[in-house]
């Protein structure tokens, strides 16, 4: 359907995949961050926070480079606006990782009851697994191009996209359950701490939302 692109110009999919990898790598530092944070290792927490901020900046540089160099030609294999929208949702993953560690370190000595550590880390883990599914799906873009966005490859990718949506739904359920637990223990946690944990929980959940948005945009590309 659109196989003329490799003849007429360089595919943008390689750089977009590189950006997705960087965004995912940024988010994947979060488990180490929370291990240090919940373990009250202030020095390690600060060190990992700085690393995440740097990685987010590197993701921004990649994003800007792609935007500046993405051809405006009619010969792109997919609509330029779709590629830019995909890039935006990929970048949101790195942005959210940055936002999470910033919120976590706004208040000195922010703590969470010990029995809520595991449920919170479960949300983090499943959100990151959802992002990994999105990364793998973006990794199929070159194969989609080679197959003219059809055939068995398209069927495979649609299945991967459906898997992202199912994982995101599971994250939503975990977020809701933990949010209820947090509010039930408002007096124990404290109002300010509750608001910060609720915000972090929301941001972690949005990692999975961004992954789902990536899948949705890839689906649109398949059907456009």
C-alpha positions as CSV (number, residue, x, y, z in Angstrom):
1,X,0.0,0.0,0.0
2,X,2.8,2.5,0.9
3,X,5.9,0.7,0.0
4,X,7.3,3.6,-2.1
5,X,8.6,5.4,1.0
6,X,11.9,3.5,1.3
7,X,12.7,4.5,-2.2
8,X,11.9,8.2,-1.8
9,X,13.4,8.9,1.6
10,X,14.6,7.6,5.0
11,X,11.9,6.0,7.2
12,X,11.1,7.9,10.4
13,X,10.3,4.7,12.2
14,X,13.9,4.0,13.4
15,X,14.2,7.4,15.2
16,X,10.7,7.0,16.7
17,X,11.6,3.6,18.0
18,X,14.8,4.9,19.5
19,X,12.7,7.6,21.2
20,X,10.3,5.0,22.5
21,X,13.2,3.0,23.9
22,X,14.6,6.0,25.7
23,X,11.1,6.9,27.2
24,X,10.7,3.3,28.4
25,X,14.2,3.2,29.8
26,X,13.5,6.3,31.8
27,X,10.3,4.9,33.3
28,X,12.1,1.6,34.1
29,X,14.3,3.4,36.6
30,X,11.2,3.9,38.8
31,X,11.3,0.6,40.7
32,X,14.9,1.3,41.8
33,X,13.8,4.8,42.8
34,X,10.9,3.5,44.9
35,X,13.1,0.8,46.5
36,X,15.4,3.6,47.7
37,X,12.5,6.0,48.5
38,X,10.4,3.5,50.5
39,X,13.6,2.2,52.2
40,X,14.3,5.8,53.3
41,X,17.7,5.9,51.6
42,X,17.8,9.6,51.0
43,X,21.2,9.7,49.2
44,X,20.2,6.9,46.8
45,X,16.8,8.5,46.2
46,X,18.4,11.8,45.2
47,X,20.9,10.1,43.0
48,X,18.2,8.1,41.1
49,X,15.9,11.2,40.9
50,X,18.7,13.1,39.1
51,X,19.3,10.2,36.7
52,X,15.6,10.1,35.8
53,X,15.6,13.9,35.2
54,X,18.6,13.5,32.9
55,X,17.1,10.7,31.0
56,X,13.8,12.6,30.5
57,X,15.9,15.5,29.1
58,X,17.6,13.1,26.7
59,X,14.2,11.8,25.6
60,X,13.2,15.5,24.9
61,X,16.3,16.0,22.8
62,X,15.4,13.0,20.7
63,X,11.8,14.1,20.4
64,X,12.8,17.6,19.3
65,X,15.3,16.2,16.8
66,X,12.6,14.0,15.2
67,X,10.2,16.9,15.0
68,X,12.8,19.1,13.4
69,X,13.8,16.5,10.8
70,X,10.5,14.7,10.1
71,X,9.8,15.3,6.4
72,X,6.8,17.3,5.4
73,X,6.6,15.3,2.2
74,X,3.5,13.7,1.0
75,X,5.6,10.5,0.6
76,X,5.7,9.6,4.3
77,X,4.3,6.1,4.8
78,X,1.8,7.5,7.3
79,X,0.3,10.9,8.0
80,X,2.9,13.2,9.6
81,X,0.4,14.3,12.2
82,X,-0.2,10.7,13.3
83,X,3.6,10.3,13.7
84,X,3.8,13.5,15.8
85,X,0.9,12.4,17.9
86,X,2.5,9.0,18.5
87,X,5.7,10.8,19.5
88,X,3.8,12.9,22.0
89,X,2.3,9.9,23.7
90,X,5.7,8.2,23.8
91,X,7.3,11.3,25.3
92,X,4.5,11.4,28.0
93,X,6.0,8.2,29.5
94,X,9.3,9.9,30.2
95,X,7.5,13.0,31.3
96,X,5.4,11.0,33.8
97,X,8.5,9.3,35.2
98,X,10.0,12.7,35.9
99,X,6.7,14.0,37.4
100,X,6.5,11.0,39.7
101,X,9.9,11.5,41.3
102,X,9.4,15.2,41.6
103,X,6.1,14.7,43.5
104,X,7.7,12.0,45.6
105,X,10.4,14.4,46.8
106,X,8.3,17.5,47.4
107,X,7.8,16.8,51.1
108,X,10.6,15.8,53.4
109,X,10.1,12.4,55.2
110,X,7.1,11.4,53.1
111,X,6.2,7.9,54.2
112,X,3.6,5.2,53.3
113,X,2.3,2.5,55.7
114,X,4.4,-0.6,55.3
115,X,1.5,-2.8,54.3
116,X,0.7,-0.5,51.4
117,X,4.2,-0.7,49.9
118,X,3.5,-4.0,48.0
119,X,0.2,-2.8,46.5
120,X,1.8,0.4,45.4
121,X,4.8,-1.3,43.8
122,X,2.4,-3.7,42.1
123,X,0.7,-0.8,40.4
124,X,4.2,0.5,39.3
125,X,5.1,-3.0,38.0
126,X,2.0,-3.5,36.0
127,X,2.1,0.0,34.6
128,X,5.7,-0.6,33.4
129,X,4.7,-4.0,31.9
130,X,2.0,-2.2,30.0
131,X,4.6,0.3,28.7
132,X,6.8,-2.6,27.7
133,X,4.0,-4.0,25.6
134,X,3.7,-0.6,23.9
135,X,7.5,-0.5,23.3
136,X,7.3,-3.9,21.7
137,X,4.4,-2.8,19.5
138,X,6.3,0.3,18.3
139,X,9.2,-2.0,17.6
140,X,7.0,-3.7,14.9
141,X,6.6,-0.5,12.8
142,X,9.4,-1.4,10.4
143,X,7.9,-4.8,9.8
144,X,4.5,-3.1,9.3
145,X,6.1,-0.9,6.7
146,X,7.7,-3.9,4.9
147,X,4.3,-5.6,4.8
148,X,2.5,-2.5,3.5
149,X,0.6,-2.3,6.8
150,X,-1.3,-5.5,6.1
151,X,-1.3,-9.2,6.1
152,X,-0.2,-11.4,9.0
153,X,2.0,-8.7,10.5
154,X,-0.9,-6.3,10.8
155,X,-2.9,-9.1,12.5
156,X,-0.1,-9.7,14.9
157,X,0.2,-6.0,15.8
158,X,-3.5,-5.7,16.3
159,X,-3.3,-8.5,18.8
160,X,-0.4,-6.7,20.6
161,X,-2.5,-3.5,20.8
162,X,-5.4,-5.4,22.3
163,X,-3.1,-6.8,24.9
164,X,-2.0,-3.3,25.9
165,X,-5.6,-2.3,26.4
166,X,-6.3,-5.3,28.6
167,X,-3.2,-4.6,30.7
168,X,-4.3,-0.9,31.1
169,X,-7.7,-2.0,32.4
170,X,-6.0,-4.2,35.0
171,X,-3.9,-1.1,36.1
172,X,-7.1,0.9,36.4
173,X,-8.6,-1.6,38.8
174,X,-5.4,-1.7,40.9
175,X,-5.3,2.1,41.1
176,X,-8.9,2.3,42.2
177,X,-8.5,-0.3,44.9
178,X,-5.4,1.3,46.3
179,X,-6.9,4.8,46.1
180,X,-9.8,3.5,48.3
181,X,-7.3,2.1,50.8
182,X,-5.4,5.4,51.0
183,X,-8.6,7.4,51.6
184,X,-9.8,5.0,54.3
185,X,-6.5,5.6,56.2
186,X,-6.5,9.4,55.8
187,X,-6.2,10.0,59.5
188,X,-3.2,7.7,59.8
189,X,-1.4,9.0,56.6
190,X,-2.2,12.6,57.0
191,X,-3.9,15.0,54.6
192,X,-0.8,16.3,52.8
193,X,0.8,12.9,52.5
194,X,-2.4,11.4,51.3
195,X,-2.7,14.0,48.5
196,X,0.9,13.4,47.5
197,X,0.5,9.6,47.4
198,X,-2.8,10.0,45.5
199,X,-1.1,12.2,43.0
200,X,1.7,9.7,42.5
201,X,-0.7,6.9,42.2
202,X,-2.6,8.8,39.5
203,X,0.7,9.5,37.6
204,X,1.7,5.9,37.8
205,X,-1.6,4.9,36.4
206,X,-1.2,7.4,33.6
207,X,1.9,5.5,32.4
208,X,-0.4,2.7,31.4
209,X,-2.8,5.2,29.9
210,X,0.0,6.6,27.7
211,X,0.9,3.1,26.6
212,X,-2.7,2.5,25.6
213,X,-2.8,5.8,23.7
214,X,0.3,4.6,21.8
215,X,-1.5,1.4,20.9
216,X,-4.6,3.4,19.8
217,X,-2.5,5.6,17.5
218,X,-0.8,2.5,15.9
219,X,-4.3,1.1,15.3
220,X,-5.3,4.3,13.5
221,X,-2.2,4.0,11.3
222,X,-3.2,0.5,10.4
223,X,-6.7,1.6,9.4
224,X,-5.8,4.9,7.7
